[in-house]
Amino acid sequence: MAIRVALFGTKFMGKAHSQAYRNVNKFFPDAPQIEMAVIVGRNPEETESARSAFGWQEASTDWKAVMARKDIDLVDIATPGHLHCAMALEAAKQGKHIICEKPLANTTTEAGQMLDAVKAAGVKNFLMHNYRRVPAVSLAKRFIEDGRLGKIFHFRARYLQDWAMSEDLPRLWRFDKEASGSGALGDLGAHILDLGRYLCGEIRDVSAITETFIKERPALDGSGSQPVTVDDAFAACIRFEQGAIGTLEATRFAAGRKNQNTFEINGSKGSVVFDLEDLNRLQYFSVDDDRDAQGFRTIICCDDVHPYGGHWWPDGHIIGYEHSFTHSVYDFVMSLGSSTDVKPDFEDGVRNQQVLDAIEKAAASRTWVGVG
């Protein structure tokens, strides 16, 4: 039986998610059949244009009516953060399985309500932290679980972009705390802290600093300027429950950095380095190599022995950013109808939000703050 999907969101993430649904059956033939039933947006013309361009059967601007449809099995929430909670609560009420973009919610309270709702309804739920499913990142996870890095000492990560640097850039929803929850912290920091938790375990406590470099921006309607109510950048020191220490940094003011999401992990037996701007490669160092041959080696993670290998192209043929969404959708739909749960889920979303909250509190108080 086909899984009929409703996607809420027509912009950047709507486009990325749509491609995943279009591709999953073509390249992962063991996946349940996906039907792209309806895409939902606010503007009728834009939503119809997205329907036609992205390959959906129907377009709608009535999100509650779509949630109530009996022919919808899976709801995908790819909207701004302030809409996540209401939509997820309604989806759970209607018995729909749910995929939700990150961060899960704008507050820990909302995230907790969403988790309670999916638990009560007994529906499958998934948080779209797609970078977990970049093959090189999945391989790093395998190395850690296999003990190839030994005891983990350090996790350092940064996520750098430069799109917000112009003072002429209008006050978009991403500069409004009510709509977005936070700035670079939630938009970019959520990704690297989730990778830290995925690879190195839970985060125990944090210290941090945040900064807003441009305090006011032109209003979208041209009526003057409005205050920016989120951070432009943050940096944090973190301690993991298992003993490792780390740093997290994210900014939208790093000139020349378009989308650099990078981490390095150092352990007693070796290290790994990853950079999203070179996402097919994992750098790996092993202390067990002979000293005269030691050094970081480059692994091109595109062979059939690598995570998700064999589904796309012949060995060594690279893949891209969009494939991580297909991998995410594949793993989730394969769990439907089974007892298997796929991570990250809404419980991870709550935990991530607790870390984000702790970072904000630590920055405000200039002290170490415990998570949770």
URMO-V107826 format. One record per backbone hydrogen bond with DSSP energy under -0.5 kcal/mol. NH is the residue of the N-H (numbers start at 0). CO is the residue of the C=O. E is the energy in kcal/mol with one decimal. If there is no record, write none. Layout:
# URMO-V107826
nh:NH co:CO e:E
nh:NH co:CO e:E
This chain:
# URMO-V107826
nh:2 co:32 e:-3.2
nh:3 co:1 e:-0.6
nh:4 co:2 e:-0.5
nh:4 co:34 e:-2.7
nh:5 co:73 e:-2.5
nh:6 co:37 e:-2.4
nh:7 co:75 e:-3.2
nh:8 co:6 e:-0.7
nh:8 co:39 e:-2.3
nh:14 co:10 e:-2.5
nh:15 co:11 e:-2.0
nh:16 co:12 e:-2.9
nh:17 co:13 e:-2.1
nh:18 co:14 e:-1.9
nh:19 co:15 e:-1.5
nh:20 co:16 e:-2.1
nh:21 co:17 e:-2.2
nh:22 co:18 e:-1.9
nh:23 co:19 e:-2.0
nh:24 co:20 e:-0.5
nh:26 co:22 e:-2.0
nh:27 co:23 e:-2.0
nh:30 co:27 e:-2.3
nh:34 co:2 e:-2.7
nh:35 co:33 e:-0.5
nh:36 co:4 e:-1.1
nh:36 co:34 e:-1.6
nh:37 co:4 e:-1.6
nh:38 co:57 e:-2.2
nh:39 co:6 e:-3.0
nh:40 co:59 e:-2.0
nh:43 co:41 e:-0.5
nh:46 co:42 e:-2.7
nh:47 co:43 e:-2.3
nh:48 co:44 e:-2.2
nh:49 co:45 e:-2.3
nh:50 co:46 e:-2.4
nh:51 co:47 e:-2.3
nh:52 co:48 e:-2.6
nh:53 co:49 e:-3.0
nh:54 co:50 e:-1.6
nh:55 co:50 e:-1.7
nh:56 co:35 e:-2.4
nh:57 co:36 e:-1.3
nh:59 co:38 e:-2.0
nh:62 co:60 e:-0.8
nh:65 co:61 e:-1.8
nh:66 co:62 e:-2.2
nh:67 co:63 e:-1.5
nh:68 co:64 e:-0.5
nh:68 co:65 e:-1.2
nh:71 co:68 e:-1.1
nh:72 co:3 e:-2.4
nh:72 co:70 e:-0.5
nh:73 co:3 e:-2.1
nh:74 co:96 e:-3.2
nh:75 co:5 e:-2.7
nh:76 co:74 e:-0.5
nh:76 co:98 e:-3.1
nh:77 co:7 e:-2.9
nh:77 co:75 e:-0.8
nh:81 co:178 e:-1.7
nh:82 co:79 e:-1.9
nh:83 co:80 e:-1.2
nh:84 co:80 e:-0.5
nh:86 co:82 e:-1.9
nh:87 co:83 e:-2.8
nh:88 co:84 e:-2.7
nh:89 co:85 e:-1.9
nh:90 co:86 e:-2.5
nh:91 co:87 e:-2.6
nh:92 co:88 e:-2.1
nh:93 co:89 e:-1.8
nh:94 co:91 e:-1.5
nh:95 co:90 e:-2.7
nh:96 co:72 e:-2.2
nh:97 co:123 e:-2.5
nh:98 co:74 e:-2.6
nh:99 co:125 e:-2.5
nh:100 co:76 e:-2.6
nh:101 co:127 e:-0.5
nh:110 co:106 e:-2.2
nh:111 co:107 e:-2.6
nh:112 co:108 e:-2.0
nh:113 co:109 e:-2.2
nh:114 co:110 e:-2.3
nh:115 co:111 e:-2.6
nh:116 co:112 e:-2.1
nh:117 co:113 e:-2.1
nh:118 co:114 e:-2.0
nh:119 co:115 e:-2.4
nh:120 co:116 e:-2.1
nh:121 co:117 e:-1.4
nh:122 co:117 e:-1.4
nh:125 co:97 e:-1.7
nh:126 co:343 e:-2.8
nh:127 co:99 e:-3.1
nh:127 co:125 e:-0.5
nh:128 co:126 e:-2.5
nh:129 co:127 e:-1.2
nh:131 co:128 e:-1.5
nh:132 co:129 e:-1.8
nh:133 co:130 e:-1.4
nh:135 co:278 e:-0.6
nh:136 co:133 e:-0.8
nh:137 co:133 e:-2.5
nh:138 co:134 e:-2.3
nh:139 co:135 e:-1.9
nh:140 co:136 e:-2.1
nh:141 co:137 e:-2.0
nh:142 co:138 e:-2.6
nh:143 co:139 e:-2.2
nh:144 co:140 e:-2.6
nh:145 co:141 e:-2.4
nh:146 co:143 e:-1.2
nh:147 co:142 e:-2.3
nh:148 co:142 e:-0.6
nh:149 co:146 e:-0.6
nh:152 co:265 e:-2.9
nh:153 co:265 e:-1.9
nh:154 co:244 e:-1.7
nh:155 co:263 e:-2.3
nh:156 co:246 e:-2.6
nh:157 co:261 e:-2.4
nh:158 co:248 e:-2.5
nh:159 co:259 e:-2.6
nh:160 co:250 e:-2.1
nh:163 co:251 e:-1.3
nh:164 co:161 e:-1.3
nh:168 co:165 e:-1.2
nh:170 co:217 e:-2.9
nh:171 co:169 e:-1.9
nh:174 co:171 e:-2.1
nh:175 co:172 e:-1.7
nh:176 co:174 e:-0.6
nh:178 co:175 e:-0.7
nh:179 co:175 e:-2.8
nh:180 co:176 e:-2.4
nh:181 co:179 e:-0.9
nh:183 co:230 e:-1.3
nh:186 co:182 e:-2.7
nh:187 co:183 e:-2.0
nh:188 co:183 e:-2.7
nh:189 co:184 e:-0.7
nh:190 co:187 e:-0.9
nh:191 co:187 e:-1.3
nh:192 co:188 e:-2.5
nh:193 co:189 e:-1.7
nh:194 co:190 e:-2.1
nh:195 co:191 e:-2.1
nh:196 co:192 e:-2.3
nh:197 co:193 e:-2.7
nh:198 co:194 e:-2.5
nh:199 co:195 e:-2.8
nh:200 co:196 e:-1.4
nh:203 co:238 e:-3.4
nh:204 co:238 e:-1.1
nh:205 co:368 e:-2.5
nh:206 co:236 e:-2.1
nh:208 co:234 e:-2.4
nh:210 co:232 e:-2.2
nh:212 co:210 e:-0.6
nh:214 co:212 e:-0.6
nh:216 co:225 e:-2.6
nh:218 co:223 e:-3.1
nh:221 co:218 e:-1.6
nh:225 co:216 e:-2.8
nh:227 co:214 e:-3.2
nh:228 co:174 e:-2.0
nh:228 co:226 e:-0.5
nh:231 co:210 e:-2.7
nh:232 co:210 e:-1.6
nh:233 co:249 e:-2.5
nh:234 co:208 e:-2.3
nh:235 co:247 e:-3.1
nh:236 co:206 e:-2.5
nh:237 co:245 e:-2.7
nh:238 co:204 e:-2.1
nh:239 co:243 e:-3.0
nh:240 co:201 e:-2.7
nh:242 co:239 e:-1.6
nh:244 co:152 e:-2.4
nh:245 co:237 e:-2.4
nh:246 co:154 e:-1.6
nh:247 co:235 e:-2.5
nh:248 co:156 e:-1.2
nh:249 co:233 e:-2.2
nh:250 co:158 e:-1.8
nh:251 co:231 e:-1.6
nh:253 co:160 e:-2.8
nh:254 co:252 e:-0.9
nh:256 co:253 e:-2.6
nh:257 co:255 e:-0.8
nh:259 co:159 e:-2.1
nh:260 co:258 e:-1.0
nh:261 co:157 e:-2.6
nh:261 co:259 e:-0.6
nh:262 co:273 e:-2.0
nh:263 co:155 e:-2.1
nh:264 co:271 e:-2.5
nh:265 co:153 e:-1.8
nh:266 co:269 e:-2.9
nh:267 co:150 e:-1.8
nh:268 co:148 e:-2.4
nh:269 co:148 e:-0.9
nh:270 co:284 e:-1.8
nh:271 co:264 e:-2.0
nh:272 co:282 e:-2.0
nh:273 co:262 e:-2.6
nh:274 co:280 e:-0.5
nh:275 co:260 e:-3.0
nh:277 co:274 e:-2.4
nh:278 co:275 e:-1.1
nh:280 co:277 e:-1.9
nh:281 co:298 e:-2.2
nh:282 co:272 e:-2.6
nh:283 co:296 e:-2.4
nh:284 co:270 e:-2.5
nh:286 co:268 e:-2.5
nh:288 co:285 e:-0.9
nh:292 co:289 e:-2.2
nh:293 co:290 e:-0.9
nh:296 co:283 e:-2.9
nh:298 co:281 e:-2.6
nh:298 co:296 e:-0.6
nh:299 co:297 e:-0.6
nh:300 co:279 e:-3.2
nh:300 co:298 e:-0.9
nh:301 co:299 e:-2.0
nh:305 co:302 e:-1.8
nh:308 co:305 e:-2.7
nh:310 co:307 e:-1.0
nh:315 co:301 e:-0.7
nh:316 co:313 e:-2.0
nh:317 co:315 e:-0.6
nh:322 co:319 e:-1.0
nh:323 co:319 e:-0.5
nh:323 co:320 e:-1.4
nh:324 co:320 e:-0.5
nh:324 co:321 e:-0.9
nh:325 co:321 e:-1.2
nh:326 co:322 e:-2.5
nh:327 co:323 e:-1.7
nh:328 co:324 e:-2.7
nh:329 co:325 e:-2.8
nh:330 co:326 e:-2.5
nh:331 co:327 e:-2.1
nh:332 co:328 e:-2.9
nh:333 co:329 e:-2.0
nh:334 co:330 e:-0.6
nh:334 co:331 e:-1.2
nh:335 co:331 e:-0.7
nh:335 co:332 e:-0.6
nh:337 co:334 e:-1.8
nh:348 co:344 e:-1.9
nh:349 co:345 e:-2.1
nh:350 co:346 e:-2.1
nh:351 co:347 e:-3.0
nh:352 co:348 e:-2.2
nh:353 co:349 e:-2.1
nh:354 co:350 e:-1.7
nh:355 co:351 e:-2.5
nh:356 co:352 e:-2.7
nh:357 co:353 e:-2.2
nh:358 co:354 e:-2.3
nh:359 co:355 e:-2.1
nh:360 co:356 e:-2.5
nh:361 co:357 e:-2.7
nh:362 co:358 e:-2.4
nh:363 co:359 e:-2.1
nh:364 co:360 e:-2.4
nh:365 co:361 e:-2.0
nh:366 co:361 e:-0.8
nh:368 co:205 e:-2.9
nh:370 co:203 e:-2.6
